[in-house]
């Protein structure tokens, strides 16, 4: 991280002195050496894992951290199940079919904001298929950050401009390969690569913070595709490149062999650190690092929440367990009930831990599992035996049971 970025963020650390453990602040300061923030329209983006600074969402985030509140830092909402592509790794595969009406989506956004969410992510399916997507983004307002996950399908110059005017904080475009033929083969539709490349240009021309994302399969790591995609992002002037690990969920729900080995995960984590320390091109946000035991771990149901296209409330977009439906009962009530199983972050990905159980239970069923089946799965889990490193430091001096907002 560059000196001017340290200077920009210094007031944040100063504000936390005496309110957060010194060991927590010191650890984060050291880890921030592995980040490569970007300045965009007068604000600093460490990466899309955090809200931009300064902003009302960042102030909301900092308040939640200082008070150790269990709130969803991020809530992703699948506003539609429709998509023009047929990706074999789609995490929304096997989910119940349906699409939220405008009024339903607006009410979900209202309840999500009331819950204390820091960032709302619009996903699907392909959210740009909705004619009201600008209205949905605009309804969030400026106190919560917004991300829109897209393949780039249907993005036009006019739509990109209206999304920026509506306050969209980040447009995240999925990419599968730096070769058009390979990308199109994964998407299952010819021309999808060109559409994604056009979307990058349109997003940047509109003044949106533009990011690319990919699922780093074993093959992509082995053949150097992850590095080539980072270089593609650099050539295209993209601000961020998000690198995800494959998880046996959705269309991959019964494919545990797709899970990366510990060595492959470490390789991606090191890629995050090494690239960012060179302060060039896009910021790498590698979830192998950010969600590792070394950092924030798995926040499913604790600092992350997912609502699917028919209103089911799940711990995260990769974990097809439902604890209620927001169209039938208040989101706050569902969230409080989930505290019984998700009152702490955990080391290791929850879905990777339960994928075998899910595969056995999912035969003949659509995702997510119903509430009773979901509770049964969670009741079979051992309580987290350790906390990710960031939370070990954050909760020092204050027992987790004493955290405001946590039911016992």
N, C-alpha and C positions, 0 to 999 in steps of 0.2 A: 504494500500500500504506500502511496506517495505522501510526502510530507504535508502537502496542502490538504490531503484527505484527513490526515491525523488532526490537523488544525481545525478543520470543519467539524469533526466529530468530538473534539475535546470538550465542548460544553455538555455533551451527553454524559461523558464519564464524570465530569465535575458534579453534575446534578445528582449522580448516584452515590457519591461519596457519603458515607454515614448511613445510607439507606439500604445498600446492598453490601454483602461481605467483600472485603478487600481482595480476598483470594479469587472471588468470582470476576471482579473487574480486571484484575491482573491477568487472569487466564484468558479472558476474552481479548484483552489488548494484545497479548502474544499471538493468539490465533488469528487476529485480524491482519497479521502480516501476510497471511495466505489469501487475502482478498484483493480484488482489483476493481474498486468502485468507479462508476462513471457518473459524470455530471450531465444532467439533462434538464433543460428548461428551468435552470436555477435551483435544482434539487440534486442531492447526492443519492445514487442508487448503489448500495453495496452489492445487492443482487435481488432478484424477485422473491427471495425467501423473507426479506424484510421490507417494510414500507419505506418509501423514499423520505429523505430528511433534508430540510425541515418540512413537516406537513402535519395536519391534524391526525392522520392515521398513525404517524410515528409517535406523536404525543400520547395517543391512546395506547399504543404498544408499550411505551415506556412506563406508563402508569400501571398497566397490567403486570409488567415484570417487577416493578418496585413493590407492589402489593402482593406478589406471588399468587395472582388470581388464576384459577382454572377457567380460562375462556378459550374459545377456538381462535387462535391467532389467524388461521385460515379456514374458510368454509368454501368448498367448491360445490356449485350447483349445476347439475346436468339439466339444462333448459330444454333439451330435446334429445331423443334417442336417434333421430334421423342423421344419416351420413352418406355421402355419395361414394365412399370408399369401403374397402373390405380388408382391412389390415389384420393379419393373423395374430398380432399381439394386442389387439384392442382390449383395453381394460374394461370397457363397457359391454363387451360381448356377453351374451346369455342373460342380460338384464331384462326385466319386464318392459314391454313395449308401452309407449305412451309419450305424451308431451304436455307440459304445463301450459295452461291458458295464461294470457297476459295478467289477468287479475290474480291468479294463483301465484305466479312468479313474483309479482310485485309484493304480495303479502309475505311470501317466504323471505324476500329480501328485507322487508321491514322487521320481521321477527329475528332474522339473523343479525341485523344491526343491533337490535335491542339486547341480544345475548352478549354483546361485547366483542363481536368479531372484529379483527383488524383488517383482514383482506378477504374480499369475495372474489372467487374465481368462477367465470362462466365457462362451462364445458359442455360436453355432450357424449356422443354425437357431435355434430358440427353446428355450433351456436350461430354461425353466420347465416344458416338457413332460416332463422327466425326473422320475420319482417319487423318485429318490434325490438330487436336486440339493442338498438340505440336507446330506446325508451327505458329498457331494463338497466343498462349501464348508468344512464343519467339519474335514475331513481336512487342510486346508492348515495349520491351526494359526495361531499368532499371530506367527511370525517372517517370514511373507510376506503382503503385502497382497492383497486380493481385490476384483475388480470383476465384476459380473454384468450382461451386456448383454441387454436384453429389449425386447419390444414391449409388455410389460405383460400379455400374455395369460396367463390362469389365476392371476394373483396374487390372493391372498386375504389377509385380515387375519391369519389363523393362519400362513400361509406366510411373510408378511413378518416376523412376529414370530420365527418359527423361524430365518429367515435371519439376523436380527440376533443372536440367541442363538448361532448357529453362527459368528459373527465376520465376517460380510460387511462390507467396508469401504465399498462404494459400489454402489448400484443405478442403472444407466444405462438410461433409457427412451428409445427412439427415437421421434421425432416428425417428421412431414412437413409439417404446416401448422397454423396457428392456427384454420383453418376445418375443421369436422368433415367436410363433404362432400369437400373437397380431400384431406384426410388419408385418408379411406376409399377414395377413388378410387385413390390410390397403393398402398395396402395391398391393394386388390382385394377387401375385405370390409367390408360395412356394419357399423357399430358399433365399429370398431377405435379410432376417436378417443375415444369414451366409455370404452372399456376402458383406454386409455392414461391418460386423466385420472383415472380411478378408481385406477389403479396409483400415480400420483403421491401421491394422498391417503393410500393405504394404506401406502406406503413412509415417508412423513413421520410418520404416526401411530405407526408401529412404531419410530421413532427411527433410521432408516437415513439415511446421507448420500445425498441424492437428486440425481440429475443427469439432464438431458435431452440428447439429441444429435440432430443433423440433418445431412443431406448438402446442402451449400449449392450447389445447381445454379446455372447462369447465370440461369435464370428467377427463382429465389428471391432472388438478389442484385438483379436488375433491378427486381423488383416490391416490394422492401422486406420480403419474407417473413422474412428472417433477423432483422431488427430486431424484427418483430412477434413472432417466436418467443421472442426474448430477453425481451420485455415479458411474454409469456405465462408464461415461467418465473419472472419476478419476481412476477407476481400469484399464482402458485401456491406461492410460498415455496420454490422449488427452490434448492439451493446452487450448482449449476454448470450451465452450458450449453456443451456441446462442439459445435464447428462443424467439420465435415469437408469436404474437397474431393471432388468426384466423380473417381473413377479408373476408367479403362477396364479393368475386371476383372469377373469373375463374369458376371452378366447383361449388363453393359455392355462385355464384353471387346473387342468389335469397334467400339466407338463412341468413337474418339479425339476426335471433335468435341465431346464432353462435357467435355473438359479445360478448365479455366479459363485465360483469358489471363493474362499477367503482371500486367496492370492489375487484373483481377478478384481475383487472389490478394493483391495489395497492399491492395486495398480491404478484404478480410476481415482481413488482418493489422492494418490501422489500426483496424478495428472492435474487435478484441481489446484493443488498447492504450487507445483512447479510452474505451470502456465501463468497463474496469477502473479507470482512473485516477479515475473519478467515485465509486468506492467505494459502489456501490449495487447492489441486487439480486444476482443470481447472478454467480459468477465466470465469465468467458468463457474457455474454453480453445480457442482457434482454432488448428488445426493449420497453417493458412497462415502463422502466425507462429511457433509452437513448432517446426515442422519446416522452417522456412525456413533459408536459408544464414546468415542473421543469428543464428540460434539453434542448434538441435541437428541440423538437417538430417535426412537419412534414415538411420535406424539399422537398416534391414532386415538381418537376419543378423548384426548387430554388437551391438546392444542391444535387439533385438526378435526374437521367434520365434513361429511359429504351427504348431499341430498340428491337423490336420483330424479329422473324425469317423471316419476309418478308420486314423488313426495316421501319415499322411504328415507329414513335418517340412519346413516352408517358411520362407523368410526373414521373411515377414510375412503377415498375413491377406489382403493385397491382391495378393501376388505368387505366382502358382500354379506355383512351381518346387519340386520335391521332391528332397531330398538323402538320402532314406532313410525307413524306416518304423520308428517306435519300438516297434511290436509285433514286429519282426523283429530289431532290433539296439539296443544301448543308446543312449539319447539323447546321452550324453556323447561317444560315438564319432562320432555324426553331427555334433554341434556342432563338434568339433575338426576334422573334415574340411571343414566349411563355412568355416573360417578361411582356406582358400586363396583364396576369393573375397570374403570379408566380414571382413577384418582391420582395416578402417577404416570409419568412417561416411562418407557421401557427400553432396555437394551435389546437390539435386534428387531427386525421387521415382524410385526404381528402376523401379517398374512403369510409370510414364509413359515412361521411357527405352526400355523393352523391349516396350511394348504392341503395336507393329506386328509384331515377331517372334513374340510369343505368339499374336496373331491368325492369323498364317500357319500356325503349327505346330498350333494347336488344332482345326483342321478335322477333324471326325469323332472327336475325342478328348475324354475327360472330364478335368477338372482334378484335381490338378495334373499337369504334364508329368512324365514319369518321370525318374529320376536322370541318365541319359545325355543326354537332351534338355535337361535343366536345366543340366548342366555345359557343354554346347555353347553355350547362350545366354550363360552367364556368361563363357566363354572368349572370346566375341566382343566383350565390353565392354572399353573402355579403363579402365585403373586410375584411380581418383579423382585428378583433377589438383589439387584443392583440398580443404580441410577446411572444414566449417561453422565459424563464428566461435567458438563455445564451445569446440570441440576444438582450434582453432588455439592458443587460450590455455592449455587444459588440458595439451596435450602439449609446451608450451614448456619447454625445458630437459631434456626426456627424449624421445629419439627413439621413435616408435611401436614400432620393433623391440625396444626394451628393456622394453616393457610386460609385466609378469608375466602369465602365462596365455596369451600369444600364441605360437603355433607359427610357425616360419619354415622 
